[in-house]
Every structure is written in C-alpha cells, then in structure tokens.
C-alpha cells in the first residue's frame, strides 16, 4: 500500500482546519492509499520541533511527503523540507496557494521535488500511482536541470468528491483548542475580483488553461452541508459555534432559502458567515436569522470610496455599507467588519474616512 504523509506548517498563527488536505486525504483513501498528517501548531501541542518531525516521518515510512503551504508559512515549510531531505531521500511535494501563485520560484527550491497547482485531489491521486509528475495535469516537476509545469485540468466537480477526512486530524483537540468553534465550507470560489484577494489570480490562471470563470464558483448541496453538520455533532463533543469560511456565504439566495429551512432541524448551534454589503438585504437577513445565524462578517477594508474603487476594486458605496449593517442589526444579527490599514496610496484623510465609517 502506498503512503503519503501530509505536513501542515501552521506555525505562529491561529488554528486552522485545512480543507484541501481533508478532501485530498479522503480522495486518496478511497483509492487504497494510506494517509497521515502532522498538523504543526503550538496551540495543538505540536510546535516546530524538527527532531519530533523526523521521528514521525521515520516511523510512518511514507512514499511521499506533501506540504500544504500558505505564503506566510512558506519559510517554515522550506526549513522542514530541508531537514527531511538531509536525513531521508523521500519525494517532497509542495501544494497550496503559495506554489500556485509563485510556481517557478517554489519549484526551484532544492528541497522541493514537485509542486501541485490549484485543486489537488485528482492530481495527487494520479501522482501517487505514477510516482512522478510528468504528464499529470496540475503538477510541476524538474528534469535535466529544467522545471516543467503541466497544464491545469478543469475545476473539480464537488459532486464527485467523497466526504471530508476528519479522522486525519485530531479534531476533538482542535475543537477544544478553539473553544468549540468549528469551521465549515459550503462552496468554492467567489464572483468578485478584489485586487488583494487570491480569487482573481486563480481565475486568471485557470482561464489561461482554457477553463472559463463561470465554472469557478461551485457549491455543495444543502443536504451535503446539513449531513456534515449532523455527522460532526454525532462524532464530536463541545461544539459551540459553526463558522462558514465561504468567501460569500449569502451569494445564492435560493440555496440560502433551502438551507434556512433545514439547518434548525439538525442543530440549535449558531453560526457565523461572510456576506457582501451590495448583496445583503431584508430577504437575506431574515433567512440568516431564521436559520440561526449569530454573526455576519462584512469585508469593508477601507472607509475611503476612492481607495476601495481605485486600489482594491471593491465597488460599493459607504451608503450601501451602512445600509447592510443597518439591515443586519434590524434582524438582531451581530456584525463584524474586516478592515485593512496602510494600503497603497492611502492618505491620512483616507484613514480617517475608515475611522468615521466604523464609528
């Protein structure tokens, strides 16, 4: 049986559930491949301890070590990869958003043998069977001193994915460490093209490979999401709040209507979600309230309409923002705002516009 060891270097940051690893692991297990995870996070009792990592790698004896890499964790991933390579000759794959965005530089790293771009379920499964990345869409590899990047396959059909692998995580420990807050993901993709976000770059990358943007936004069925909530509550204890990590949870009003009718039938636990000020009205607020939503989070980023429009490409007015918050409050929903300071071209008066809008 082939084996892959995932390493998630989630160091010096909040505890995060890695949706990519959970789906890829489940996808591989369905194909007879054994998986294991080193979830590096000091709050989970696994700090950046190189000797412990080497010990765990040695004991598991994987055929492949796969890293899921965010940019702010890249330096840690590179260091762990170096330590492993110096001790054992195991193929190392870097996947996740950093190698997808900084492909060539990541692949030039001497301790990285392969990279996986974009969504990795099918690519990693094929890679585990073949043993190298040549000819496998979404994979990058080295040969004869040169780097090669294969084309991207179409976006993954969520209907073909198996249920997420929670077993690979010490999930009860994660729940307790986060005081009962549990993340969920009901969709992939976002319809907006904000400059500071990864979505427009993902769409651009896939479009270059012949995959239209219209296929980017995909959503799990309501029944799939409700089934997952039911599973989590039957399997784990002390869940106090669900957090939907979708970029915009409220985008599909028809989906939200069905969800609001079914959510309360399986749980009394409240939830948190992200919304967009321009597409938040009484209908959306009432559906969220009916379902049991407690907190709605809006991305404002700046109170300056000039900065939002010209720098961030967020086309909404302050009046629309104030209206969205007012609607949420009218339905008894707690609100939260994402704000960034020190943006390019930001002046003192722009910063004060942000202060005034929040006030």
DOLUM-388667 format. One record per residue: x, y, z of N, C-alpha, C, O, CB in turn; residue in one letter. Coordinates in steps of 0.1 Angstrom, whole numbers, plus 2048, in hexadecimal, padded with zeros to 3 digits. Glycine has a CB too. Layout:
// residues N
XYZXYZXYZXYZXYZA ...
***
This chain:
// residues 359
8087F480080080080080980D80081280E8087F780080CX 8068167F780D8237F680982B8027FE82A80780A82A7E9X 81283480781083C81281584A80F81F84C80A81683681FX 80D85481481186281380F86982180586782780886A808X 81987082581987883181788782E81F88D82782587683AX 80C88C83280989B83180F8A283C80F89E8487FA89E82FX 8158AE83981A8B78438148C58418158CB83782A8B8843X 80D8C984C8078D784B80E8E085580B8DF8617F78D684EX 8188E88508208F085A8188FD85E81B90885A82D8F4853X 80E8FB86680590586B80B90C87780590B8827F790086EX 81791287581F91788181C92688381A92E87A82E91587EX 81C92A89081A93889580E93E88F80F94A88A82793F891X 80393788F7F793D8897EB9368907ED92D8997F693B87AX 7DF93A88D7D39348927D292588E7D89218837C693C88FX 7CA91D8957C890F8917BE90F8857B39148867C290789DX 7C390987A7BA90986E7B88FB86A7C18F28697C0911863X 7AC8F88667A98EB8607AD8EB8517A88F484A79A8E7862X 7B48E284C7B98E283E7B08DA8367B08CE8357C88DC83DX 7A78E182E79D8DB8267A38D381B79E8C88177938E5821X 7AE8D88157B58D180A7BA8C480E7B78BA8077C08DA805X 7C18C38197C68B681E7BB8AD8217BB8A181E7CF8B882AX 7B08B28277A58A982B79E8A281F79B89681F79A8B1833X 79D8AA8147978A48087A189B80079D8907FC7938AF7FEX 7AD89F7FF7B78977F87B988A8007BA87F7F97C589F7F7X 7BA88A80D7BC87E8157B08748127B38688117BD881823X 7A487981379987181179986B80379585F80178C879813X 79C8737F979D86F7EB7A78647E97A585A7E27A187B7E2X 7B38657F07BD85B7EF7B984E7F67BC8437F27CA8607F5X 7B384F8027AF84380A7A583B8027A582F8037A9848817X 79C8417FA79383A7F279A8327E77948287E17898447EBX 7A78357E47AF82E7DA7B98257E07C38217DA7B58387D1X 7B88227ED7C08197F47CE81E7F87D78177FB7C380D7EBX 7CF82C7F97DC8327FD7DB83680C7D183D8107DF83E7F4X 7E58338147E58368227EA8448247F384881E7ED82C82AX 7E384C82D7E785A82F7E985C83E7E38568467DC863829X 7F18668417F386B84E7F687A84E7FB87F8447FE863856X 7F48818597F688F8597FE8938657FC88F8717E9897859X 80889C86380F8A386E80A8B186E80E8B986581F8A386DX 8018B48777FA8C28788028CA8817FF8CB88D7EB8C087CX 80C8D287C8158D988480F8E688980D8EF8818228DC87DX 80D8E78968078F389C80A8F28AB8058E88B27F88F5899X 8108FC8B18148FB8BF8088FA8C88088F58D381C9088C2X 7FC9008C37F08FF8CC7EA8F18CC7E18EE8D47E69098C6X 7EE8E98C27E98DB8C27F38D18C87F28C58C77E68D78B4X 7FE8D78CE8088CE8D48128C98CB81A8BF8CE8018C38DBX 8138CE8BE81D8CA8B58258D68AF8218DB8A58178C28A9X 82E8DB8B78368E78B28408E38A78408D78A383E8ED8BEX 8488EC8A38518EA89885D8E389E8688E88A18568F7891X 85C8D68A18668CD8A786B8C489C8658BA89985F8C58B3X 8778C789787D8C088C8808B188F87D8A888788A8C6887X 8858AE89B8878A089F87B8988A087A88D89B88F8A08ACX 87089E8A58638978A685E89589885888A89585989F8AEX 85F89E88F85B89D88186289187A85C88987485C8AA879X 86F89187C87788687587387987B87286F874886889878X 87187888886D86C88E86086788985E85B88686C86E89EX 85687088784986C88284A86887384385F86F83F878883X 85286F86C85486B85D85A85D85D85685585585D876856X 86485B86586B84E86586284286886383886287784E86EX 85A84587385183A87784683786D84282B86B84A83E884X 84184186683683F85C83B83984F83483184882F84C859X 84883C84B84E83783F84683A83384283182B850828840X 84384783083B84A82584284981784E84A817836859826X 83B84780D8408477FF8428557FA84A8587F283883F7F5X 83A85E80083A86C7FC83787580882F87181182F86F7F0X 83D88180983988B81383389780C83A89C80384688F81CX 82789A80F8208A580981D8B18128178AF81D8138A0803X 8228BD80F8208C98178158D18118148D380582D8D1817X 80C8D681A8028E08168078EE81B8098F08267F48DD81CX 8098F781181290381480A91081180791380681E90280CX 80991881C80592681A81192E81A81C92A81E7FB92A826X 81193A81481D94281382394682082F94582181994F80BX 81B94982A82194C83782794083E82D942849817953840X 82493483982A92883F83592283683B91883A81F91E842X 83892982B84192382184F92182785591682584292C815X 85492A82F86192983486291D83E86C91683E86593683CX 85791A84585790E84E85790184685E8F884984B90F858X 84F90183B84E8F683385B8F282D85F8E782C8438F8828X 8628FD82886F8FB82287A8F582B8828EC82887590881CX 8798FA8388838F58428808E78468898DF8478828FE84EX 8738E384786F8D584B8738CC83F8788C18418608D484EX 8718D18338748C98278838C68278888BB8238708D081AX 88B8D082A89A8CF82A89E8C58348A68BC8318A08DD82DX 8988C584089C8BC84B8998AE8468A18A48498958BF858X 88D8AC84088989E83C89389983189788E83187B89E837X 8968A282789E89E81C8AC89B8208B389281A89E8A9811X 8B18A182A8BF89F82F8C08918368CB88C8378C38AA838X 8B488C83B8B487F8428B08748398B486883B8AB88184EX 8A68768318A086C82989D87081B89A87C81889386782FX 89E86781189C86A80388D86680088A85C7FA8A58627FAX 88486F80487686E8018718797F88748847FA86E86E80FX 8698767ED8648807E585B88A7ED8538867F585C87A7D9X 85E8977EB8568A17F284E8A97E88538AE7DE8608AA7FAX 8418AB7EB8388B27E28338BE7EA82F8BD7F682C8AA7DEX 8338CA7E482D8D67EA8208D97E38208DA7D68378E27EAX 8158DB7EA8098DF7E48038EA7EC8088EE7F67FF8D37E3X 7F78EF7E77F18FA7EE7F29077E67F79087DB7F78FC7FCX 7EE9127ED7ED91F7E67FB9257E27FC92B7D87E59297EEX 8059237EB8129297E88199237DB81C92B7D281C9277F4X 81A9167DA8209117CE8179137C181C9147B68229027CFX 80A9157C38019187B88049267B38039297A77F29177BCX 80692F7BC80993D7B98179407B581A9497AC8059467C4X 8219397BB82F93C7B983592F7B483E9297BB8369417C6X 83192A7A983491D7A484391A7A28489117A782C91A798X 8499227998569207958609217A18699187A385A92A78AX 85F92B7A986892D7B58679217BE87191C7C486593A7BCX 85A91C7C18589117CA85F9057C58668FD7CC84990F7CDX 85E9027B88638F67B28728F77B18798EC7B085D8F47A4X 8789037B18879047B188D9017BE8998FE7BF88B9127ADX 8859007C988A8FD7D68918EF7D588A8E57D187F8FD7E1X 89D8ED7DA8A48E07D889E8D57E18A18C97DE8B38E27DDX 8968D97EA8908CE7F38818CB7EF87B8C37F58908D3801X 87D8D17E486F8CE7DF8718C77D18778CC7C88678DB7DDX 86B8BB7D186C8B37C58618B57BB8638B57AF86D8A47C8X 8558B77C08498B97B88408C47BE8418C67CA8418AC7B6X 8388CA7B682E8D37BB8208CF7B58208C97AA8318E27B8X 8168D27BD8088D07B88018DD7B78008E47C28008C67C1X 7FC8E17AC7F68EE7AA7E68EC7AB7E18E27A77FA8F579CX 7E08F67B07D18F67B07CC8EB7B97D18E87C37CC8F57A2X 7C08E67B57BA8DB7BD7C18CE7BB7C38CA7AF7AB8DA7B9X 7C48C77C67CD8BC7C57C88AE7C67D08A47C57D78BE7CEX 7BB8AC7C87B589F7CA7B98957C07C088A7C37A689F7CCX 7B68987B37B988E7A87C788D7A57CD8837A27B189279CX 7CE8997A57DC8997A27E58917AB7ED8897A77E18A87A2X 7E38927B87EB88B7C27E887C7C17F08747C37E88907D0X 7DB8797BF7D786A7BD7DF8647B27E48597B37C88697BBX 7DF86B7A67E786679B7F686579D7FD85C7997E486F78EX 7FB8707A48098707A880D8647B081785F7AF80C87D7AFX 8058617BA8088567C38088487BC8108407C07FD8557CEX 8018477B180183B7A980D83B7A081483079F7F48397A1X 81084679981A84678F828848795832842790818852786X 82984F7A08368517A783E85D7A28498607A883E8457A5X 83986479883F87179483487A78E82987578C84B86E78AX 83888678B82E89078782D89277882489977383189D78DX 83688B77083688D76282988975C82487D75D84288675CX 82389275481688F74D80A88F7557FF88C750817881747X 80B8937627FF89476B7FB8A376C8028AB77180288E779X 7EF8A67677EA8B47687EA8B97777E78B17807DC8B5763X 7EE8C57797EF8CC7867FC8CA78D7FF8CF7977E38C878FX 8058C17878128BF78E81D8C678781D8C977B8148B078DX 8278CA78F8348CF78A83F8C678F83E8C079A8368DE78FX 84A8C57878558BC78A8628C17848628CB77C8528AE785X 86D8BB78887A8BE78387F8B377A87D8A777D8848C178EX 8868B677088C8AC7678988B27608978BC7588828A675DX 8A48AB7618AF8B075A8B48BE75D8B98C57548AD8AF74BX 8B18C27698B58D076D8AB8DB76A8AD8E676C8C28D3767X 8A08D77648958E07608888DD7688868D276D8928DF751X 8808E87698738E676F8688E57658688EC75B8708F2779X 85E8DD7678538DB75E8468DC7668448D77718548CD757X 83C8E376082F8E57668248DF75C8238E475182C8F4769X 81D8D57618138CF7588068D97588048E076280F8C175DX 7FE8D874E7F28E074D7E88DC7597E98D275F7EA8DE740X 7DF8E575C7D58E37667C98DB7617C58DE7557D18F076CX 7C48D27687B88CB7657AC8D47697AE8DE76F7B78BD76CX 7A08D07657948D97687928D97787988D177F7878D3762X 78A8E377C7878E378A7808D678F7798D078777D8EF78DX 7838D379B77E8C67A176E8C77A27698D17A67848C47AEX 7688BC79E7598BB7A07578B67AE75A8AB7B27538B1795X 7518BF7B674F8BC7C47478B07C77488A97D174A8C87CBX 73E8AD7BD7358A27BF73D8957BE73888A7C372A8A27B4X 7498957B97508887B775A8867C376187C7C47588897AAX 75A8907CC76488F7D775D8877E37528887E676889D7DCX 76587E7E97608777F575F88080176488C80076986B7F9X 75987C80C75788481876588781D76E87F81D74F87C822X 76789382377489782877988E83377288783A7728A582EX 78688D83378D88483D79088C84A79A89484A79A87E837X 78788A85478A89086179388886979988D87377D893868X 79487B86679B87286E7AA87586E7B187287879986386AX 7AF87B8637BD87D8627C288886C7CD88986F7C1881854X 7B88918707BB89B87A7B78958887AF88D88A7B28A8877X 7BE89B8927B98988A07AE8A38A27B18AD8A97C58998ABX 7A38A089D7998AA89B7938AF8A97908BB8AA78E8A6892X 7918A58B278C8A98BF7958B38C67918BD8CC78989D8C8X 7A28B18C57AC8BA8CA7AB8C88C47AC8D28CB7BA8B48C9X 7A88C88B77A78D58B079B8DC8B579B8E88B77A68D38A1X 7908D58B67838DB8BB7858E18C97828ED8CB7788D18BCX 78C8DA8D278E8DF8DF7988EA8E07968F48E87938D38E8X 7A28EA8D77AC8F58D77A69028D27AA90D8D57B88F18CEX 79B9008C979490C8C478790F8CB77F9168C779190A8B5X 78690A8D777B90C8E076D9098DA7649108DB77B91B8E5X 76D8FE8D27618F98CC75D8FF8BF7528FC8BA7568FC8D6X 7659078B976290D8AC7679048A17739008A176991B8AAX 75F9008977628F688D75F8FC87F75490287C7598E988FX 7698FC8777689018697628F885F7638EC860776905864X 75A8FD8567538F684B7558FE83E75890A83E7448F484EX 7548F68337568FD82674B8F781D74B8EB8197648FA820X 7429008197368FB8117388FD8027318F97FA72A902815X 7439057FE7459087F075490A7ED75C90B7F773D9147ECX 75790B7E176590F7DC76391B7D275B91A7C976D9037D6X 76B9257D476B9307CA76493C7CF75D93C7D976592B7BDX 7659477C775F9547CA75D95B7BD76595B7B476895C7D4X 7519627BC74E9697B07569777AE75597D7A374096C7AFX 75C97C7B97629897B87719887B577797D7B67609907C6X 7779937B17859937AD78E99D7B47959A57AE78599779EX 78C99E7C17949A77CA7A39A57C87A79997C77909A57D9X 7AA9B07C77B89AF7C37C19A87CE7CB9A17CA7BE9BC7C1X 7BD9A97DA7C59A47E57C39957E87CA98F7F07C39AC7F2X 7B998F7E17B59817E47BA9787D97BE97C7CE7A59807E4X 7BB96B7DC7C09617D37B795D7C87BB9587BE7C49557DBX 7AA9607CA7A095B7C07A295F7B27A19577A979295F7C5X 7A596C7B07A79707A27B396A79B7B496878F7A897F7A1X 7BD9677A37C996179E7C795279A7CC94D7917D59627A8X 7BF94B7A37BB93D7A07B393D7937B693478A7B39377ACX 7A99467927A19467867AA9497797A894276F796951787X 7B395277A7BC95676F7C494A76B7C694775F7C5961773X 7CA9427757D29377737CA92C76B7CF9267627D8931780X 7BF9297707B691E76A7B292275C7B191A7537AB91B773X 7AE92F75B7AA93474E7B59337437B292F7387A694374FX 7C19357477CC93373D7CD9257397D392272E7D9937744X 7C891C7417C990D73E7BC9087387B98FC7377CC90574BX 7B39127347A790E72C79B90B7357919057307AA903724X 79B90F74279090C74A78891974E78E921756795905757X 77C91B74977592874A77292B759770922761768927742X 77193875C76F93C76A76193876F75F93677B76F94B76BX 75793576674A93276A74A92577274092277974193175EX 75491C77175491077875C91178575D90778D75B90576FX 76191D78976991E79576091D7A27649167AB77092C795X 7549237A174C9237AD7449167AE73C9147A574292F7AEX 74790E7B873F9017BA73B9007C87419057D17498F57B6X 72F8FA7CA7298F97D77258EB7DA7208E47D271D9027D8X 7288E67E67238DA7EB7148DB7ED70F8E67F072A8D57F8X 70C8D07EB6FE8D17ED6FB8D37FC7038D18046F78C47E8X 6EF8D97FE6EB8DB80C6EB8CE8146EF8CE81F6DD8E280CX 6E68C480E6E68B78156F48B28186F58AC8236DF8AC80CX 6FE8B481070B8B08137108B881F7178B28287158B3807X 70E8C58207128CD82B70B8CA8387118C98427108DC828X 6FE8C78376F68C38436FB8B68486FC8B38546E78C383FX 6FE8AD83E70389F8427108A0849713899852704897836X 7198AA8457268AB84B7248B185A72B8AC86372E8B5843X 71B8BA85B7188C08697138B58727178B387D70E8CB868X 70A8AC86D7048A187470F8978787108938846F989A86CX 71889586F72488C87272D89187D73088A88672C889865X 73089E87C7398A48867338A489473A8A189D73C8B3881X 7268A68947208A78A271E8998A871E8978B47128AD8A1X 71D88F89F71C8818A472A87B8A872B8728B071587889AX 7358808A274287B8A374A8828AE75387C8B474987B896X 74888F8AF7508988B874889F8C273C8A18C17588A28B0X 74F8A38CD7498AA8D874C8B98D97568BD8D374C8A28E5X 7448C08E17478CE8E57488D78D97508E18D97548CE8EDX 7408D58CF73F8DF8C37368EA8C872A8E78CB73A8D88B6X 73B8F68C77339028CC72F90B8C17259138C273B9098D6X 73690B8B67339148AB73990E89E74590989E7399228AEX 73291089373790C88573B91987E73492387F72D90487DX 74691887774B92486F74C92086175491785D759929875X 74492685874492384A74F92C84474E939844737926843X 75A92683F76592D83976493182B76D93582577292583BX 75892E82575693281775994181575594981E74792F813X 75E94580A76195380875495C80975496680F7689557FAX 74A95780373D95D80473295280672E94C7FC7399667F8X 72E95081272594581571794981070F93F80D724943824X 71395580F70695A80C70395C7FD6F99627F9702966814X 70C9587F470C95C7E66FF9567DF6F995D7D77189587DFX 6FC94A7E26F29427DB6E59427E46E493B7ED6F69347D7X 6DC94B7E16D094D7E96C79407E96C193D7F46C89597E5X 6C693A7DE6BE92D7DD6C49227E66BD91C7ED6BD9297CFX 6D19217E66D89177EE6D691B7FD6D39128056E79177EBX 6D79288006D692D80E6C892A8136C692781F6D993B80FX 6BE92B80A6B092980E6AE91A8136A991781D6A692C803X 6B391180B6B290380E6BA90081B6B68F88246B88FA803X 6C690681C6CE9048286C79088356C790283F6DC90B826X 6C19148346BA91A8406AF9118456AB9118516B592883DX 6A990983C69E9008406A38F384669C8ED84E6958FD833X 6AF8EF8436B48E28476BE8E38536C08D985A6BB8DB83CX 6C58EE8546D08EF85E6CA8EC86C6D08E58746D68FD85EX 6C08F38706BA8F287E6B58E48816B38E088C6AF8FC880X 6B38DC8766AE8CE8796B98C587E6B58BA8846A88C886CX 6C58C987C6D08C08816D88C688C6E08BE8936D98BD875X 6D78D388F6DF8D98996D98E689F6D28ED8986ED8DB894X 6DC8E98AB6D98F58B16E58FE8B36E59098B86D28F38BFX 6F18F98AE6FD9018AF6FD90C8A56F890A89970A8F78ACX 7019188A97019238A070D92389671591A8977029308A8X 70D92C88C71892C88271B93A87F714944881714924876X 72793B87972D94887472F94786573393C86073B94B87CX 72E95185E73095184F73595E84A73496885072394C848X 73A95E83E73E96A83673496E82C72D96682674C96782FX 73297B82B72898182272F98D81B73999181E71B985829X 72899181072C99D8097229A880A7169A580872F9997FAX 7269B480D71D9BF80F7149C28047089C68067259CC813X 7189C07F77109C37EC7059B97E96FB9BC7E27189C47E0X 7069AD7EF6FC9A37EC6F799D7FA6F69917FC7029977E4X 6F49A78036EF9A48106E29AC8126E39B88136F99A681BX 6D79A58136CA9AD8146C19A681F6C699D8266C39AD807X 6B59AA8206AC9A582A6AA9968286A998E83269F9AC829X 6A999281B6A69838196B297B81E6B09718256A5981809X 6BE97F81B6CA9788206CA97882F6CD96D8356D797E81AX 6C99838356C99858436BF97C84A6C29768546C8993848X 6B397C8456A897484B6AB96584A6A895D85369B977845X 6B196183F6B495283D6BF94E8476BF94384C6B895082FX 6C99578486D49548516CF9538606D294A8676DF95F850X 6C695D8636C195D8716B89508736B994A87E6B8969873X 6B194C8696A894086B6B193486D6AD92B87469F93F85EX 6BC9338666C59278666CC9268746CF91B8786CF92885BX 6CF93287A6D69318876E39398866EC93688F6D892388BX 6E594187C6F294987B6F39528876E995988B6F295186EX 6FF95388C70295C89770A9698937079748977099558A2X 71496688A71D97188671E97187772096787072B96F88DX 71D97D87172097F86372C98886172D99386871498685CX 73698485974298B85774399184974098A83F74F981859X 74699E8497469A583C7559AA83A75C9AE84373D9B183CX 7599A982D7669AE8297659BC8257609BF81A76C9A581EX 7699C582D7699D482A7779D88247789DF81A7669DC836X 7819D482C78F9D68287939E582A79E9E88307929D281AX 78B9EE82478E9FD826781A04826777A01820797A0281AX 781A0F82E776A1882D776A2382276DA2A820774A1F83BX 781A2381B783A2C81077EA26803783A1C7FF792A3080FX 774A2C7FD76FA277F1779A287E6779A1F7DD762A2F7EDX 782A317E678DA337DD796A277DD79AA217D3795A407DFX 79AA237E97A3A187EB79DA0B7E77A2A027E07A8A177FAX 790A097EB7899FD7E87889FB7D978A9F07D377B9FC7EEX 784A067D2782A057C478FA047BC7909FB7B377AA127BFX 798A0D7BE7A4A0E7B67AFA047BA7B7A007B17AAA1B7B7X 7B0A007C67BB9F77CB7B69E97CD7BD9E07C87C19FD7D8X 7AB9E87D37A69DA7D779C9D47CD79A9C87CD7A09DB7E5X 7969DD7C478C9D87BB7809D27C277B9C87BE7929CE7B1X 77C9D97CD7709D67D47669E07D17679EB7D77739D47E4X 75C9DD7C97539E87C47469E87CD73C9E27C974F9E57B5X 7479EE7D873B9F07E073D9FE7E7748A027EA73A9E57EBX 732A047EA732A117F0731A1080072DA06805727A1A7EBX 735A1B806733A1B815725A1A819721A1482373AA2881BX 71CA2081170EA1F813709A10813701A0C81B706A27809X 70EA0980970A9FB8087109F38147099EA8197109F57FBX 71C9F68187219F08247199F28317169E98387309F4826X 7169FF83370EA0383E7009FC83E6FB9F884870CA1283FX 6FA9FB8326ED9F58316EE9E68346E59E183B6E89F7823X 6F89DF8306FA9D18326FB9CE8416F59C58477069CB82BX 7039D68487049D58576F79D885E6F39D186770F9DE85CX 6F09E28596E39E585F6D99DA85D6D29D78676DE9F2858X 6D99D48526D09C984F6D39BD8596CA9B785F6D09C4841X 6E09BA85A6E49AF8636E09B28716DB9A98786F39AD862X 6E29BE8766DE9C18846CF9C18866CA9BD8906E39CF887X 6C89C487B6B99C487C6B49B687F6A99B48856B39C9870X 6BB9AC87A6B799E87C6BF9978886BE98B8896BA99686FX 6C599F8906CC99A89C6D99928996DD98A8A16C39918A3X 6DF99588E6EC98F88A6F899788F6F89A388C6ED98C87BX 70199189670D99889A71699A88D7169918857159908A5X 71C9A588C7249A88807339A98837379AE88E71F9B5879X 73B9A687974A9A787A74F9AC86D74A9A986375099987EX 75A9B486E7609BA86276E9B78607769B786A75E9C9862X 7729B38547809B18517869BF84C7809C58437829A6846X 7919C38517969D084E7A59CF84C7AC9C88547939DB858X 7AB9D68427BA9D68407BF9E48417B99EE83C7BD9D0832X 7CA9E68487D19F38497DE9F28427E59E88417D29F7858X 7E39FE83D7F09FF8367EF9FA8287F99F48237FA9F783EX 7E49FC8217E29F78147EAA0080A7EDA0C80D7D39F7810X 7EE9FB7FE7F5A037F47EDA107F17E1A107F07F79FB7E7X 7F3A1B7F17EEA287ED7E4A2E7F87DDA387F67E6A277E0X 7E4A288047DBA2C80E7E1A398157EDA398187D9A21819X 7D9A438167DDA5081D7D6A5082A7CEA4882E7D9A5C814X 7DAA5A8327D5A5C83F7C5A5E83F7BEA588477DBA68847X 7C1A658357B2A688347ABA5B83079FA598347AFA7382AX 7B1A518297ABA458267AAA3C8337A0A368357B4A3D81BX 7B4A3D83B7B4A358477A9A3B8507A2A338577C2A3684EX 7A7A4885179DA4E85978FA4A854785A4985B79EA5D85AX 78EA49846781A4484177DA36846772A33848781A44831X 788A2E847785A2084D781A2185B777A1A85F793A1884CX 787A29863784A2B871775A3087276EA2B87A78DA35878X 772A3A86A764A4086A75AA3686674FA3586C763A4C861X 75CA2E85C753A24858750A19862745A16865757A1D84BX 75BA14869759A0B873751A1187F749A0A885767A06878X 755A1D88274DA2488D73FA2588A737A2A892754A32890X 
***
